Amino acid sequence: MKSKCIAVRSVTYAQKAKSVLSQNGLSCSIIRRPQGTLTGCGWCIALHSDQVKKATELLRNNGVKLSGEIYDLP
């Protein structure tokens, strides 16, 4: 399974993001950002790469501030 990490601006936004995505049927988890990618708060939402487009749309529509960074996870 390929996973992606969507960076958020704070742990509070990470918690809100998880709640929004879970309510919309997307499985995700809150993790620390991968080392070497840290440019601000160190939190992101990990989810299956096929769900990134739908997830970012849902998060933006629900007021979750994203940093604009998306990373590949091992």
N, C-alpha and C positions, 0 to 999 in steps of 0.2 A: 504494500500500500504506500503510495507516494503521499507525503504530507507537506503542508505549507504552514508557515507561521505569519499571521497578520499582526503587525506591530500596532499597539495602542498607546495612548499618551499617559496612562496611569493604571495602577492596579484597580482603581475604582471603575475605569472604563473597561478594563478586562472583565470584571465581574458583571457589569451591565451587558457587555457583548455576549458573554456566555449565556446569560439569561435570555436575551433576545433570540439568539440562535437556537437554543434549546426549545423555546416556545414555538419556533418555526420548523422544528423537526430536524435540525442539523446537529450532529454529534460533534462536540469540540471540547477542548480543555485549555486551561490557563497554564502557561509555562513561562519560565524566564527566557529572555531572548538568547539565541545562540551566541557564544563568545565570539568576539571579533566584529559584531554587528551593532554594538551598543552606541546609540546616538541619542541619548535622553533616557527616559524611563525604560527599565529593562523587562517589560512584560509583553506577551503576545498571546494570540489565540491560535492554537494548533487545530487543524482540521484537514480532511482529505482534500487533495488538490483539485478534485472535480467540483468542489463546493465553494471555491474561493470567490468566483464572480457573484453567485447568489448571496453569499455571506457579506461581502463588502457592500452590496446594494442594500441589504437588510439593515446593516449597521449604520450606514449613512442616513437612511430613511428614519432611523430611530434615534438619531442624535448622538451616536457613539463616535467620538473623535478618533480618527485613525492617523497614524504618522505618515501613511502613504507607502510604507515599506512592507514588502512581502518576501519572505525567505523560504528556501527549500530546507526541509528537515531530513536528516538521515533516516 
